[in-house]
Amino acid sequence: MFIQRVHCPLCQSSGVKELIRRTTQDKDFVNYIKFEPTFKDNFFKDFNAGLMDDQIFSVLKCQSCDFIFQQYILNDQGMVRLYMDWMDQHTVEEVYNHSNAELVLKYQLEEHRFVKAHFRGQKLNVLDWGAGLGIFCKIIKSHFNDEVYAYEFTDEKNDYLAEHGIISKGEGEIPENYFHFININQVLEHVADPVGMIRKVLRYLRDDGIMYLSTPNCTTIERKLRAGQLDAEAHDQLSPYQHINSFTNSTLKTAGRLAGLKSLFQPFLKMRTLEYHRPVDYVKNLVRPIKSYMSRTDLYFQKS
């Protein structure tokens, strides 16, 4: 169920250096696996039965572009098993429900207000690629008069989206050069070829469109791995079988550039679309767009 990546998934360089190596029998790795809240009993039954006994947890760093990634990852058969058998959909929902939904709403609205302002308030064609529970689609449909579609990878999730009134499209049904805005949020860290995936989705974006790429910010993962610290903070940035890529601000921009995108920087427009409730918000919002562009891993891109 596994394949080996011997080249950097971003720049394809073979010049890589190993940061950490563990077997699936090492105690700290077994404890590391247990940080994943969405695995149900089926996963641990297979794991304890020795299904992964011949596998290695190895994390590499590209010496050319500094990208950090897992060397051994699930193949297509393994990914089907992950999403259809090992992960618990109800637990995924519970994890979100226990998160700060109000904060998620705030940032999703800020994100889309910026996009709307960029297009001078016109009605937009919007695609959420890797829509998950459809949270983004629900927010946009309830707050804006835009045409919203979703794309998901499994029939189970597409059925879930349909049950919640969200229109999902298969790849053959998505019109090319059609969308003003494509949202790719918390997806790139999961896929074997992130640059290839961006290139594939890029054909659906209008020439003047905006693509939003967002991943976990993995600025401390190298230090953690070099020190052998397989703790909860490291797991948030790099988790076996799921978060197989670790992005920083620099490597996310590299992925976009190699896929044919340029990062979009409009600090003053961004300031006008942020919320102001207190005088201190004004000062903070002067800095936020610049800080986000220079350090965060949620960035806007356009075709280069």
N, C-alpha and C positions, 0 to 999 in steps of 0.2 A: 504493500500500500504506500510505499515511500519512493521518492526520487531525490537525487542529490543535485544541488546547485554548485557548480565548480567555478562559475564566473559571476561577477557582480551583476545582480538583476537590473541595475540602472545603466552603468556605462559599459558593461560586458568585459571589463578587465579581468584577467586571470591572476592579477597581483593582489592576493588576499592574505590576511593574517588571522589566525584563530585566537579568539579572546577567551573562550572557555570550552571545555569538553567534559561531558558527563555521560554515563551509561544510565539506562532506565532502572538499574538496580541501586544506584547511588542514593543514599538516604536523603541528601539535601535536594536531589532532583525529585524524588518521590514526594517530599513535602512541598516542593515548588508546584507540582501538578495540582495539589489539593487547594491552592489559592483560587482555582477556577470555579466560580459559583454555578456555572451553567451546565457542567457535566452531571449527567444522571447516573444511576447505578449501572446502566449498561456499559458505560465507558470503564468504570473501575472493575467491573466483572471481566472485561476483555483485558485490561491492563494487568490485573492480578493473575489472570490465566496465562500470561506470558506472551500475548500477541505482539508486544513491542520489545520483547527481550533482546532482539538482535539489533535494536536501533540505538543511535547515538544522538545526544543533544549537543550540537556543535554550533557555535555562533562565530561568524566571520566578519572582519572589517575590510572593506576595499581600500587598498593603499592609494588608489587614484582619486576617488571621489568621497571617501570617508563613510560610505553607506554601510550600515550594520544589519546583518540578516542571518537567519537560521540556514544552515547548510542542508539539512535533511528535512524534507517537508512532505506532507501527504500528496499523493497523486490524485487523479480525478476520482478513482474508486474510493480512496480514503476520504476525500472531501464529501462524497455522498454519504459515507458512513458517519462522518463527523456531524453533518447537519441533520441527517434523517434518523440517526440511531443514538449517538452519544450526547447530543445537546438536548436540553429540555426547553421547549418553546415556552411553556408556562413559567419556568424559572427566568427566562430572558425577560418576559413581561414583568415579573415581580422585581427583578433588578432595576428595571427602568422606573417602576412605580415607587420604589424606595429612593430613587434619586430625586434631585430637586427639579421637579417638573416646571415650576415657576421660572427658575433660572434658565432652563432649556428654552422655554417659550420666549423669554426676554432676548436671548442671543439669536434665536432663529428669526425673530421679527427684525432685529437690528440688521442681520445679514441681508434679509430680503428688502428692507427699506433702502439700503444702499444700492442694490441692484435695480430697484424700481426708479430711484433717482437718477441712476446712470442712463436709463432709457427714458427719462423725462416723464415718468408716470404712466407710460402706455401699457396696455394689456400684454402680458408676456406668455410665451409658450415655455413651460418649465418641465424639466425631466429630472427625477430623483433616481440616480443610478445606484442600485444596492439599497433599496428603500427600507429594508428591515421591517419594523413594526408600522411603518407608514407615518411616523410622528411628524416629519417635515411636511409631507403631503397634507396631512390633516390641518396643520397650522396655516399653511399657505392658502388652502381652500377656504378656511373659515375667516381669514383676515384680508384676503386680496381677491380681486376679480381676474384671476389668471387661469390659463388652461394648464392643468397639472396632470402629468403622467408618471408612472413608476416603472422601474425595471427591477426584477428580482431573479435570483439564480435557481431557486427551487420551487417546485409545484406547491409544496406546503406553504411557503411564504406567499406565493401568488394567491392561493386560496384564502389565506388570512387577510390579505389586502382587499380582495374582492368582497369578503364578508363585512369589511369596514368602509365600503363605498369608494374604494380607490381603484382607478383604472390602471392596470398593469399591462405592459406591452412586451411581446417577445422581440428578439433582435430583428427578425424579418418584418415586423410590423412598425418599427420606429422609423419615421421619415428622416431622411438625411438633410443636413443644412437647414434645420427647422427651428431649433430651440434657441431662444434668447439666453436662457440660463440653464446650466446643468449642474446639479448638486451631487458631488461625490464625497460623502461624509462618512468617515470611519470604515473605509473599504480597502484602501491601498495597502494597509498593513496586513491584510489577509491574503493577498493574491501573489502567485508565484512570479508573475511578470508585470509589475506595476506600470512600467513605461509602455509596454505593449497594450495594456488595458486602456490607458489614457488615450493612446493613438486610435484605438478601436472606437471609443466613445466620441472622439473628436469629430468624426464625420457627421455626427448628428447636430453639431453646434453651428449656428449661423456664423458667417464671417465676422460679424460685429458682436458676436455673443460673448458671454462670460461663463467661465467654468470655475467652480469653487471646489478646492481640494482641502480636506481636513483629515488629520490623523492625530493619534496621541503624540505629545511632544516628548521625545526620548532623549533629552539632554544629559541625563545622568546614567544612562544604561551602560556606557562603556566603563565608567568608573566602577559601577556595581559588579559587572562581570569580571573585570580584571581582579577585583578583590574577592571574587567567589561569593558574593552576597546575593543569593537567590531568595530574595524576600518579596514582600507584597508590592513594594514600590517598583522593583524590577519586573515583577509579573504584569503590572499595569502597562509596561512599555514593551515587553517581549514575552509572550506566553506560548508554550509548546503547542503545536498543531493549529493555533489560531492566529495570534499576532506574530507572524513570521518575519516581518520587516520592521525596522525601527527608524523612524524619520526624525530629522531635525529640520530647522528652518532652511538650512543650507541644502540638505539633500532633497527636501521637497521641491525647492526651486530647481535643483538639478534634474529631478524627474520630469518636471513640467517642461523645462528647456529641451531635454532630449526627446520629448514626445511631440514637440512643435508648438509649445506655448511660451508666452512671456508673462512674467508676473505683473499685475496691475496695481499701481500705486496712485491713489487719489485721496490724499489725506484730508483736504478741505471739504470735499464732497462727503467723505466718511464722517467728518465732524458734524456736518449738518443733519445727518440721519441718525445720530446717537441721541439717547434720552438724557434730559437735564432735569433733575428734581431738586438739587441743592447747588449753591454756589461752587462747592468743591468739585461738583461734576464737571463744571466748565474747565477747570484746571486739568483734571484727569483726562478729559476728552481731547485736550490739546496734544497730549502725549500718546494716548492709546493707539491711534492709527500708525504712528511712526514705530512705536514699540512692537506692535503686531507685525508690521512688515519686516522688521529686522530680527525678530526672535521667535515668533509663534509658528505653529504648523497648521494654521487655517488661513489660507491665502486665496486671492482671486487671480485668475489668469485669463488671457485672451490669446487668440491665434497669433503666432509670430509671423 
